[in-house]
Amino acid sequence: MSKIAKLFCSILCISIIATALTGCYDNREIEDLAYVVAIGIDEADNNMFNLTFQSAVPKSIATGEGETTDIKTFKTDNFISGFRKTGRYLSKKINLSHTKIIVVSEKIAERGLLPFLNGLQNYMELRPNVNIIVSASGAKNYIESLQPKLSASPTKFYDMMFKSYQTDFRVPSSELGDYLYRTHSSGVQPVTIYTDVDESVIDSKKSETDKPEGEADKGKKNMSVKGLAVFNGDKMAGSLDSQETSIYALMTGSIDSIKLEVKDPLDERYKILSNIRKDKSSKTRVQVDGNKPQINVDLNLHADIEAVQSNINYSDAAKLQKVQKEYEAYIKNEMNSLLSKATYEYKSDIFGFGQTAKKNYMSISQWEKAKWHEIFPSSAYKIRVTVTVSGQQ
C-alpha cells in the first residue's frame, strides 16, 4: 500500500472515531433521566410550598410496558432548589421534554404564577404547549386523582384528556406559551383550566382492603373540569363556571362550536339542544372616549338543532323563528352576565378587546399611555346577537 493510501486510511479512521465521540458527548442514557409528565405546586406552612412530580418510567412512554408513573412530593422554600432536591433524591436528572401539565393550587394562583414559571426557564426542553391547570382542591390531589385512570402511556393519556376537555367540556386549552404571552400583553389577560372535586361522580369499584368504607381511598377524589380560572396579570382573580366558559369560548372563537340547550318555546317542560357555531361575519368595535371604552359586539351565530325532547316537528319557518328568538334572548343575557363579571368584578379583559382598541392609536407610545388594563373596568357594552337556526336533518 502506498504512503498516500495509508495516509488517506489514517485520516478516514480518525474522522470516524472523532464523529462517534462527538455524538456521545454529553449524551445521557434514558435510565439516567427522570421524565416528568406532571408538576404540581401547593402552598405549605411557614411560607414554604410542596412540589409534586409525576414521573414516567421511560419505557412506558413509548411501549406502555411495566409500571407507568411514580408520584413524589417534596417540601421546599425555593422553586429552583426544589427541582435540584428532587433530582438528588431520584439520583437522576429532571427532564421536562414530556411534561404535559403544570397544576397549581388556587392559593398559589392567587399569589401569582410568574415566580414559579420563571423558575422553569432553565429547562429548555419544556415545551410551550404544556397546559396550566388551577385546582381548587390542590395540585397534589388533582394529580393523584388521575393516577388510577392512566393508560399504558401517560403522555398519551394526557393528550387524550385535553382533547376530551375541548370536545366534551368545551373548555379551551390553556397552554403555557399563551399564558405567558397574555400575562405580559397590554391588550388581553390570561385564563387557565379550572378544576375541583366532583361529588356527583360515584366510584363503583369496591375497596380491596378490610378498611371501613371511605377510608381505603381516603384522600383520593374524583376531579372534574369546572370552567376557567380568570387572571389579572399573573394573579388569579376568580373563576367561570361551565356555562360561562361555553359562552366565553363562543364569543372568542377559541372552540369551533358548543352544545347549548334552551327551553322549548312551544312546550316549556322540555329542552331543545343545538350545536352553536360562530359566523365569520361577527364583529367587535371599540372606541375610547376619555377613559371610558365603548365596546360594541355583533355576534352572528348558526344553530343546528340536534335534539327536541318534546318531539315537536321544528321544520317550518314559523316554529324555527320562535327557537331563534329563544336562543338570541338566552345568549344575549348570558353574554351580559359574563361581561359584567369579567369587567366589573374581576377587572380582567380575557376577551382581548384591548387588541381591537389598540387599532385606534397612531403609535405604540400612545397606546401604552392609554393604560388599557386600568381603564377597561369602566367599559360600557352594546350587544347584538343574531342566530340562524336550522331544523333537524
N, C-alpha and C positions, 0 to 999 in steps of 0.2 A: 504493500500500500504506500502510495506517495506521501510526502510530507504535507502537501496541500490537502489530501483526502483525510489524513489523520487530524489535521488542524480543524477541518470542517466538522468531523465527527465529534471532536472535543467541544467545540462551540455549541453544537446541537445538543449534546448531553447536558452541558452547563445550563443552557436555556430551558430545557425541560425540567431540570431539577429546581431552578430558580422559580419557574412558573408554579410548580407544585407547592413549593414552600410559601410563596406569596399567597396562594389560595388558602393555605392553612393558617395564615397569620390572623391572630385574634379570633379564630374560629372556635365556637363552643359546641360541645356535644349537646344534643337535645335533652339529655338527662341532667345537664348542669343548669338548666333554666327552669324557673317556676313560672308557668304560663297562667297569668291571672285573667280570668274571664269576667269577674265582677269585683268591684271595690265598694265597700260600704263605709260611711263616716257618720258616727254617732257622738253626741255630746256626753261627757263623763263628768264626775265630780272634780273639785279642786282645779277648775279651769283646764281640764285635760279632755281628751276625746279618745274614742275607740275606733281603730281601723280594722275592718273586716275584709279578708281576702278570700275569694272563692277561686282556687287554682285548679286547673285541669291536669290530669295525668296525660303526658304528651301523646301517647299512642291513642288515647280516647278522642283526641281532636280529629284525627283522620280516620281511624278504624272503628272506634266505639268499643274496643275490647277492654275488659277489666273495669276496675273502679273508675268512675268518670271524674269526680271532683272531690276536693277537700276544702273545708272551711276553717279558717283560723282567725281569731280576733286578738289584737294587741292594743294595750293602753299606752298612750304616749302624749307628750305635751307639744310635740312638733311634728308636722306632717312629713317633712323630708326625712328626719331621723327615724320616724316610724317605719318608713319604707326600708331603710337600712337595717333596722332591728329585725324586720320580717325576713329579709334576705339572710341575715346571720342565723336566725332560728331555723330556717329551712335548709341552710347550707347550700343555697342556690341563688343565682342572680335573678331578680324580679324582671320579667319580660311582659310588656303590655301590648304586644302585637296582636293578641287575640282577645283583648278586653272588649266587652260588648256593652256593659252598663257601669255607670257610677251612680250609686244610690246614696242619698243624704237624708238625714232625719229632718223633720220640719224645723226643729230648733236650730240646727246647723244652717238651714236655708235662710232662716230669719236673720242670722248673724251675718251672712254673706258668703258666697261661694268662691270668689276670686282668690283669696289667700290659699285655698286648697287646690284650685285648678292651676294656679301659677306654680305650685309646687310640683306639678306633673310635667312641666315643660322640659325638665331634664331627660324625660323618657321620650326620645324622638320617635320611637316605634308606635306610640299611642296615636290612633287614627282619629280624624276629626268627626267621623260618623258614629262615635261612641254615644249612646243615649244617656241622658241625665234624667234621673227619677227622684222625686221627693216623696218620701214615705212618712205618712202621719204616725205610723206605729213603729218607726225606727228602721234604720238601714239593715241592721243585722237580722231583724225579724223578717224583713222582706226577702232577703237573700235565702235565709233558711226555709222560708215557706215554699220556695221554688225547688229546693233540693230533692224532695221525693218524686217530683214530676219530670226530672231531667231525662232527656232521651239519651241514646247512645253517645251522641256527640254534643257536648254542652254548648259549643259555639253555634251549631245548627239549631239547637233548642231556642237560644235567644233570638236568632234571626227569625224563626217561625213565630216566636212570641210577639215581636214588634210588628210583624205583618198582621197578626190577629188583632193587635191593638188598633191598627188602622182600619181593617176590614170589618171587624165585629163591634168594636167600641167607638169607631170613628174618631179616634184621638190622633192628631198629627204627631209626627216624630219630633223629638226634642234633642237634636244632636249637639254635641259639644261645639263643633265649629260654628253652628248657627247661634248657639247661646253666647259664645264669646263675642261674635260679631254684634249681636243685639245689645250686649252689655256695654259696649263701647260706642254704640251708634247714637247719633243725635236725633234720629227720626223714628226709632222703634224700640220697644222693650222686650225682654225675654219671657218665654213661657217654657215649662217643662211638664212632663207627665206627672200626675199626682195620684198616689195610691193610698189605700187604707184597708183595714180588716173588713172583710165581707161576712157579716154574720148570717147572711141568707144562704151561704154555702154550707151544706151538711156533708161531712165526710163519712161515708158508709163503711169504710174499712175498719174492722174491729182491731183492738189492740192485741198484740201477740204476747203481752206480758200479763201477769196476775195483778197488776196495779188497778186500783179503782178507776172507773170511767172518768176521763178528763185529766188524769194525772200522767198517764203513759205518754201522751203527746203534749204535755204542758209546755207552753211557750211557742208551740208551732201553730200558726194561724193561717187561715185562707185569706190571701190578699187579692184585691181586685182594683182595677183602674176606676178612680172616682171622677177624673176630669183632668184639669190643668192647674198647675201652680203658676200664679202670676207674680212677676218680679218687677221691682222698681230699682233699676240698676242691677246690682248683683244680689240684692236682698229680697226675700220673698215677702210680698205684700198681702197675699190672700190666695184664694183658690176659686175655680169654676167647677160647678157640678157637670154631670154628663150631658144634660140638656143644653146648658150654656156653652159647653165645649163644642157641641154639634153646630150650634148657631155661629160660633166663632169660626169654625172650620168652613162653614158655608160662606160667610162674609169674606174671608181672606182667600178662599180657594185653595187652602192647604191640603184639602182632601177633595177628590173628584166629585163625590156625591155623598149624601147622607140619607138614612131612612128616617122619616118623620111621620108621625101619626097625628090626626086631628079628629075631633068628634064628627060623626056623620051628620051633615046638615039636615038630612031627611029622617033621621032616627037617632036622637042623641044618646040612646042607650049603648050605641056601638061606636067603633072607631074605623077610620079609613087610613091605611098605610100606603105611603108613596115613596118613591125614590126621587130625591130632590137634587138637582144639579144647577150650578151657577152658569148663566149665559155670559158670553164674552162681551156683550153689549153693556154690561153693568159698568157704572161709572161712579167715581168719587171725586168731588171737588172741594177744595179747601181754600178759604180766604181768611186772612188775618187782619182784623180792624183794631189797631192799637195792640192790646194784649189779649184780645178775645177772638179765638178762632171760630169761624163758622164752617161747619162740615156738613156737606150735602151728600147723601148716599142714595144712589139709584140702583137698587138690586133687582135684576131680572133673572127669574128662575124658571126651570122646567120641572114639572111634577108628573111622574109616570105612576099611575095608580097600580099597586101590586096586590092589595087585598082589601075587600069590603066585607066586614063582619055581618052586616045586615042583609047581605045578598041582594041588595038593590042594584038594578042594572044602570050604571052610570055611563051610558053610551051616547045619549043625546046631548046637545049643546046646552040646553037649559039647565039640566042637572049638573053638568060639568062646571057651569058658571057658579053654581052655589058652592061647589067644592073649592073653586078658585078663590072666592071671597073668604071662605073659611081659612084657607091656607095663608092668604095675604094678611088677614087680621091677626092670625096667630103668630106668624113670623115677625111682623112689624112690632107686635107687643113684646116678643122675646128679645128682639134686637134692642128696643128702647131700654129694657131692663138690664141687658148685658152692658150696653154702652154706659148707662148710669153707674153701674157697679165699678167697671174698669176705670171710668173717668173721674168720678167724684169721690168714690170710696178708696180705690186702690191708687188713683192718680198715675196710672200707667198706660201708655199708648202701645198696647200689644198688637193693634191693628195695622200699624205702620202709616197712620195718617200723616205723620211728620215727613215721610218720604215724598208724599204728594205736596205738602205745604212748602217743601224746600224749593219747588219749581217757581215759586212766587218771588224768589230773591235773586238779585243780579250777581251776587258774589258769595263765596263761602264765608267771608268775614261778616257780611250782613246776616247770613243765616245763623251763624254762631251767636251773634249779638241778640238774636230773637229769643234764644234760650227756650226752645220748644218744650222741653220736658217741664219747665216751670209754668208756662202759660197754658199747656194742654188741659189741666183740670178746670179751666174757665171756658172750655169749648161748649158751643151750642150746636144742636143737631137738627137736621131736617131729613126725614127718612121717607123714601118711597119704595114700595115693594110691589112688583108685578109678577104674577105666577101664571104660566101657561100650563094647563092641565091636560093630560092625555088619558083616555079611558083604558081599562084593562084590555090587553090583547087577546 
